[in-house]
Each structure stands twice: as C-alpha cells, then as structure tokens.
C-alpha cells in the first residue's frame, strides 16, 4: 500500500490518516529561517507565542511569531492545544517525517531506493553485539 501519492489534478500529497499536504505549501513553510528556528524550539515541548518570543531574545516580535505559527499550522507542521486564552504549540514530528518522505518518494525515487530507514539502522545497531576497539 502506498503511504503517499502525488495527484496531478490536486497537486497535493495524500498521507494515510492525514489531510492532504500541498507540497508547495510544505516547502514554503520550511523555506523561512525564522520558521525553522521556531520549529527547532517547538521540538519535543509545548510553548505559547510569548514563550517563543522570550526564547528568541527579542529578535522577533510577537506579531511576527504569531504569523509564522499560523503558516506552520496551515502546513500541518505544528499541533495546537488551547488552554484558557493561550494557545500552545509543538512540532508535529510525524507529519514532518511523512511529508519529507513523500517528497523523496515523489521527486527522488532513485535516491529513495539507496536510503536505509533510520528505524532499521537503529534496530540493527541494537541487535549487533558490542565490539571493543583496539586500544580503548
């Protein structure tokens, strides 16, 4: 079963169990350096806009951070949780991973065949006996 499929008519990537992603929208979301920094800060934690502004040490103001979060949300790259009047954001790592894989599948199928999935590499490393290096 194909996890992702590019359709010419809709020009979107269909992800199993997820809403379709426009590859151009996804690429634009990743293309901005400020959004990349926001994504790094949202990896593995929940932050609100004010937290992000504080962590970015005043280089980016609150309206700009809000604008970038909206773009990331439209691309499905962040998850949002409402708590009272605050919205908290975290990086949607699953969607990011699947979308990157879909782009490779669609635009670099020959390269994809040479790639070893990270999970398989991790499993192989865990199963391999530990070897000692000479002199250590």
C-alpha positions in Angstrom: 0.0 0.0 0.0 1.4 3.4 -0.9 1.6 5.7 2.1 1.8 8.8 -0.1 0.6 9.6 -3.6 1.0 12.7 -5.6 -2.0 13.6 -7.7 -1.6 15.9 -10.7 -5.2 17.2 -10.5 -5.0 18.2 -6.9 -1.2 18.8 -6.8 -1.1 17.6 -3.2 0.5 14.7 -1.3 -2.1 12.4 0.3 -0.9 10.9 3.6 -2.5 7.9 5.2 -4.7 9.1 8.0 -3.8 12.8 7.4 -5.2 15.6 5.4 -3.6 16.2 2.0 -0.5 18.4 2.0 0.3 20.8 -0.8 4.0 20.2 -1.5 4.5 23.9 -2.3 2.9 25.0 0.9 5.0 22.5 2.8 8.2 23.6 1.1 7.4 27.3 1.7 6.8 26.6 5.4 10.3 25.1 5.6 12.0 27.7 3.5 11.9 30.5 6.0 14.8 30.7 8.5 12.6 32.2 11.3 10.1 29.3 10.9 13.0 26.8 11.0 14.1 28.3 14.3 10.6 28.2 15.7 10.3 24.5 14.6 13.6 23.7 16.4 12.3 25.4 19.6 8.9 23.5 19.4 10.6 20.1 19.0 9.5 17.9 22.0 7.9 20.6 24.0 4.8 22.8 24.1 5.3 26.6 24.0 3.0 29.6 23.6 3.8 32.7 21.5 5.2 34.6 24.4 7.5 31.7 25.3 8.8 31.7 21.8 9.3 35.5 21.7 11.2 35.3 25.0 13.4 32.3 23.8 14.2 34.2 20.6 15.6 37.1 22.8 13.7 39.9 21.1 15.0 39.2 17.6 11.4 38.5 16.5 8.3 40.3 17.9 5.1 38.7 19.0 3.0 39.5 15.8 5.8 38.1 13.6 6.0 34.9 15.7 2.2 34.6 15.5 2.3 35.0 11.7 4.9 32.2 11.4 3.0 29.9 13.7 -0.1 30.4 11.5 1.9 29.4 8.4 3.3 26.3 10.2 -0.2 25.4 11.4 -1.6 25.8 7.8 1.1 23.4 6.6 0.2 20.9 9.4 3.7 21.2 10.9 2.6 22.2 14.4 -0.1 20.8 16.7 -2.1 23.3 18.7 -3.6 23.0 22.2 -5.9 25.7 23.7 -5.6 26.4 27.4 -7.8 29.2 28.5 -6.8 32.2 26.4 -3.4 30.8 25.5 -2.6 28.5 22.5 0.3 26.2 23.0 2.2 24.7 20.0 4.5 21.8 19.5 6.2 20.4 16.3 4.2 17.7 14.6 7.2 15.4 14.1 5.1 12.6 12.5 3.8 14.9 9.8 7.2 16.4 9.2 8.7 13.0 8.7 6.0 11.7 6.5 6.0 14.8 4.3 9.7 14.7 3.9 9.5 11.0 2.9 6.7 11.8 0.5 8.8 14.5 -1.2 11.7 12.0 -1.5 9.3 9.3 -2.9 7.8 11.7 -5.4 10.8 13.7 -6.5 13.8 11.4 -5.9 12.6 7.8 -6.2 16.0 6.6 -7.4 17.7 8.2 -4.3 15.0 6.7 -2.0 16.0 3.2 -3.1 19.5 3.8 -1.7 18.3 5.1 1.6 18.3 2.9 4.8 15.4 3.8 7.1 16.7 5.2 10.4 14.5 2.7 12.4 16.1 -0.2 10.6 19.6 1.2 11.3 18.7 1.7 15.0 17.3 -1.9 15.2 20.4 -3.3 13.6 22.7 -1.4 15.9 20.7 -2.6 18.9 20.9 -6.2 17.8 24.6 -6.2 16.9 27.0 -7.3 19.6 29.1 -4.6 21.1 32.6 -4.7 19.8 35.6 -3.2 21.5 38.0 -1.1 19.5 41.7 -1.8 19.9 43.4 0.5 22.5 40.2 1.6 24.1 
